[in-house]
Amino acid sequence: MSLTRQGRNYLIFGAIQYCVDWGMMVGLSHMGMPVEAANLAGRVSGALLGFWLNGRFTFNSQDSALGRRQFGRFVALWIGSTVLSTLAISLVDTHAGLKWTWLAKPVIELALAVVGFTVSRYWVYRR
């Protein structure tokens, strides 16, 4: 699959996954959950959807299905990006407050998505 097609699919599925992630984080933090826990819950829900969508459609290989190797790599990438995301979210919340945190999340996640695409294309979904 071409880089252009993979990039387009990654953006489309990333937007869907992001809406799930952001909606969960905002909803839970609005109800009083600490932003760190709400961010983690949002990222878990978005990640599960994203692993399947990107593995099945974005970085799909016709000769094999997703396996433990790809899932293990995905989990390693996800843990690293979640730690960075949660630290950044926590810093914004501490210094600027909850509403700014909700606005900062898209910027933080977009930066992580650029790195995530490259790592996914060349390492996570490689068979």
C-alpha positions in Angstrom: 0.0 0.0 0.0 1.3 3.5 -0.9 2.5 6.0 1.7 -0.3 8.4 0.5 -3.0 5.8 1.0 -1.6 4.7 4.4 -1.3 8.4 5.5 -4.9 9.1 4.4 -6.3 6.0 6.2 -4.2 6.8 9.3 -5.6 10.3 9.4 -9.2 9.1 9.0 -9.0 6.4 11.6 -7.0 8.6 13.8 -9.7 11.2 13.8 -12.3 8.5 14.8 -10.0 7.2 17.4 -9.2 10.7 18.7 -12.9 11.5 19.0 -13.4 8.4 21.2 -10.3 9.3 23.3 -11.0 13.0 23.7 -14.7 12.5 24.4 -14.0 9.9 27.1 -11.3 12.2 28.7 -13.5 15.3 28.7 -16.6 13.4 29.9 -14.9 11.7 32.7 -12.9 14.7 33.8 -16.0 16.8 33.7 -17.7 14.3 36.1 -14.8 14.8 38.5 -12.3 12.1 37.6 -8.6 13.4 37.8 -7.4 14.3 34.3 -4.6 11.7 34.5 -7.0 8.8 35.0 -9.5 10.3 32.5 -6.8 10.6 29.9 -5.7 7.0 30.5 -9.3 5.8 30.1 -9.7 7.8 26.9 -6.4 6.5 25.4 -7.2 2.9 26.2 -10.6 3.1 24.5 -9.1 4.9 21.5 -6.2 2.6 21.3 -8.2 -0.6 21.1 -10.2 0.8 18.2 -7.1 2.2 16.5 -5.1 -1.1 16.7 -7.8 -2.9 14.9 -8.6 -0.3 12.3 -5.0 0.5 11.4 -3.9 -3.1 11.5 -6.9 -4.2 9.3 -7.1 -1.3 6.9 -4.2 1.1 7.0 -1.1 -1.2 7.3 -2.9 -4.4 6.1 -0.8 -7.1 4.5 -2.8 -9.5 2.4 -0.7 -12.5 3.4 -1.2 -12.5 7.2 -3.4 -11.4 10.0 -2.6 -9.3 13.0 -0.7 -11.4 15.6 0.9 -11.3 19.0 4.1 -9.7 17.6 2.2 -6.7 16.2 0.1 -6.4 19.3 3.2 -6.4 21.5 4.9 -3.7 19.5 1.6 -1.7 19.5 1.5 -2.0 23.3 5.1 -0.8 23.6 4.3 2.2 21.4 1.1 2.9 23.2 2.7 2.8 26.7 5.4 5.3 25.6 2.9 7.7 23.9 0.5 7.4 26.8 3.2 8.3 29.4 4.1 11.4 27.3 0.5 12.3 26.8 -0.5 12.0 30.4 2.6 13.9 31.6 1.8 16.8 29.2 -1.9 16.7 30.1 -1.1 16.8 33.8 1.3 19.7 33.4 -1.3 21.8 31.5 -3.9 21.0 34.1 -1.6 22.0 36.9 -0.5 25.3 35.4 -3.5 26.4 33.3 -6.6 24.5 34.6 -9.1 21.9 33.2 -10.6 23.9 30.3 -7.1 24.6 28.9 -6.3 21.0 29.4 -9.3 20.0 27.2 -8.0 22.4 24.5 -4.4 21.3 24.8 -5.2 17.6 24.3 -5.6 17.9 20.5 -2.3 19.5 20.1 -0.5 17.0 22.3 -2.2 14.1 20.5 -1.4 15.4 17.0 2.3 15.6 17.8 2.2 12.1 19.1 0.3 10.9 16.0 3.1 12.0 13.7 5.6 9.9 15.6 3.0 7.1 15.9 2.4 6.9 12.2 6.1 6.5 11.4 6.7 3.9 14.2 3.5 2.0 13.2 4.4 1.9 9.5 8.0 0.7 9.9 7.8 -1.3 13.1 4.5 -2.1 14.8 2.6 -3.5 11.8 5.6 -5.0 10.0 5.1 -8.7 9.5 
